[in-house]
Amino acid sequence: MSAIPVAADVLNPDLEVMALPDVAERLGLPVTRVHQLLRDGQLLAVRREGVLYVPACFLGEEGVVKGLPGTITVLRDSGYSPDEILRWLFEEDETLPGSPIEALRGDRGREVKRRAQALAF
Protein backbone atom coordinates (compact mmCIF):
# COMPACT_ATOMS: atom_id res chain seq x y z
CA MET A 1 0.00 0.00 0.00
CA SER A 2 1.42 3.37 -0.98
CA ALA A 3 1.66 6.29 1.38
CA ILE A 4 -0.94 9.04 1.30
CA PRO A 5 0.57 12.14 -0.32
CA VAL A 6 0.42 15.17 1.95
CA ALA A 7 1.00 18.79 1.01
CA ALA A 8 2.69 21.28 3.27
CA ASP A 9 0.18 23.37 5.18
CA VAL A 10 0.23 26.36 2.83
CA LEU A 11 -3.40 27.18 3.59
CA ASN A 12 -4.71 30.20 5.43
CA PRO A 13 -5.05 29.14 9.09
CA ASP A 14 -8.63 30.45 9.06
CA LEU A 15 -9.66 28.17 6.18
CA GLU A 16 -12.13 25.51 7.28
CA VAL A 17 -10.62 22.03 7.04
CA MET A 18 -12.02 18.58 7.79
CA ALA A 19 -10.26 15.56 9.29
CA LEU A 20 -10.35 12.46 7.09
CA PRO A 21 -12.97 10.63 9.19
CA ASP A 22 -15.25 13.69 8.81
CA VAL A 23 -14.63 13.75 5.05
CA ALA A 24 -15.54 10.06 4.90
CA GLU A 25 -18.75 10.65 6.84
CA ARG A 26 -19.73 13.58 4.64
CA LEU A 27 -19.11 11.58 1.47
CA GLY A 28 -20.76 8.45 2.87
CA LEU A 29 -17.61 6.43 2.30
CA PRO A 30 -15.28 4.39 4.48
CA VAL A 31 -12.18 6.31 5.52
CA THR A 32 -10.05 3.87 3.52
CA ARG A 33 -11.82 5.07 0.36
CA VAL A 34 -10.92 8.68 1.27
CA HIS A 35 -7.31 7.50 1.61
CA GLN A 36 -7.59 6.09 -1.91
CA LEU A 37 -9.05 9.37 -3.24
CA LEU A 38 -5.97 11.12 -1.84
CA ARG A 39 -3.58 8.53 -3.31
CA ASP A 40 -5.32 8.84 -6.70
CA GLY A 41 -5.03 12.63 -6.65
CA GLN A 42 -8.77 13.23 -6.50
CA LEU A 43 -8.29 15.25 -3.30
CA LEU A 44 -5.39 16.96 -1.54
CA ALA A 45 -4.63 16.90 2.18
CA VAL A 46 -2.43 18.87 4.56
CA ARG A 47 -1.02 17.83 7.91
CA ARG A 48 -1.70 20.04 10.93
CA GLU A 49 -0.41 18.97 14.32
CA GLY A 50 -0.04 15.40 13.06
CA VAL A 51 -3.58 15.12 11.67
CA LEU A 52 -4.51 14.98 7.99
CA TYR A 53 -7.07 17.51 6.83
CA VAL A 54 -8.85 18.27 3.57
CA PRO A 55 -10.11 21.80 2.84
CA ALA A 56 -13.88 21.75 3.44
CA CYS A 57 -14.45 23.75 0.24
CA PHE A 58 -13.23 20.73 -1.76
CA LEU A 59 -16.55 19.07 -0.92
CA GLY A 60 -19.93 20.10 -2.26
CA GLU A 61 -23.47 18.91 -1.73
CA GLU A 62 -22.96 15.85 -3.93
CA GLY A 63 -19.38 14.92 -3.11
CA VAL A 64 -16.05 16.20 -4.35
CA VAL A 65 -16.46 19.53 -6.17
CA LYS A 66 -16.99 18.91 -9.86
CA GLY A 67 -13.85 19.61 -11.86
CA LEU A 68 -11.48 19.51 -8.89
CA PRO A 69 -10.01 16.04 -9.55
CA GLY A 70 -9.39 16.87 -13.22
CA THR A 71 -7.78 20.18 -12.33
CA ILE A 72 -5.51 18.49 -9.79
CA THR A 73 -4.53 15.92 -12.42
CA VAL A 74 -3.74 18.55 -15.07
CA LEU A 75 -1.57 20.51 -12.63
CA ARG A 76 0.16 17.39 -11.30
CA ASP A 77 0.87 16.20 -14.85
CA SER A 78 2.34 19.64 -15.56
CA GLY A 79 4.90 19.11 -12.81
CA TYR A 80 3.21 21.02 -10.00
CA SER A 81 3.80 19.67 -6.49
CA PRO A 82 0.85 19.23 -4.11
CA ASP A 83 1.98 22.41 -2.28
CA GLU A 84 2.00 24.39 -5.53
CA ILE A 85 -1.39 23.00 -6.54
CA LEU A 86 -2.91 24.11 -3.24
CA ARG A 87 -1.38 27.56 -3.55
CA TRP A 88 -2.72 27.91 -7.10
CA LEU A 89 -6.22 26.73 -6.16
CA PHE A 90 -6.49 29.30 -3.36
CA GLU A 91 -4.67 32.22 -4.99
CA GLU A 92 -6.94 35.18 -5.71
CA ASP A 93 -7.26 36.00 -9.42
CA GLU A 94 -8.99 39.25 -10.37
CA THR A 95 -9.76 37.91 -13.83
CA LEU A 96 -11.87 34.98 -12.57
CA PRO A 97 -12.85 36.81 -10.15
CA GLY A 98 -11.87 35.06 -6.94
CA SER A 99 -9.72 31.97 -6.58
CA PRO A 100 -9.78 28.90 -8.83
CA ILE A 101 -11.46 26.81 -6.10
CA GLU A 102 -14.21 29.44 -5.78
CA ALA A 103 -14.63 29.34 -9.56
CA LEU A 104 -14.92 25.54 -9.50
CA ARG A 105 -17.54 25.75 -6.76
CA GLY A 106 -19.33 28.43 -8.78
CA ASP A 107 -19.64 26.20 -11.87
CA ARG A 108 -16.87 27.93 -13.82
CA GLY A 109 -14.80 24.77 -14.04
CA ARG A 110 -14.19 24.97 -17.77
CA GLU A 111 -12.30 28.27 -17.35
CA VAL A 112 -10.30 26.93 -14.40
CA LYS A 113 -9.30 23.81 -16.32
CA ARG A 114 -8.36 25.93 -19.37
CA ARG A 115 -6.08 28.05 -17.19
CA ALA A 116 -4.54 24.96 -15.57
CA GLN A 117 -3.84 23.50 -19.02
CA ALA A 118 -2.25 26.79 -20.13
CA LEU A 119 0.20 26.53 -17.21
CA ALA A 120 1.62 23.37 -18.76
CA PHE A 121 3.16 25.33 -21.64
Secondary structure, DSSP 8 states (H G I E B T S, - for coil): ------B---S-TTS-EEEHHHHHHHHTS-HHHHHHHHHTTSS--EEETTEEEEEGGGEETTEE-TTHHHHHHHHHHTT--HHHHHHHHHS--TTSSS-HHHHHHTT-HHHHHHHHHHTT-
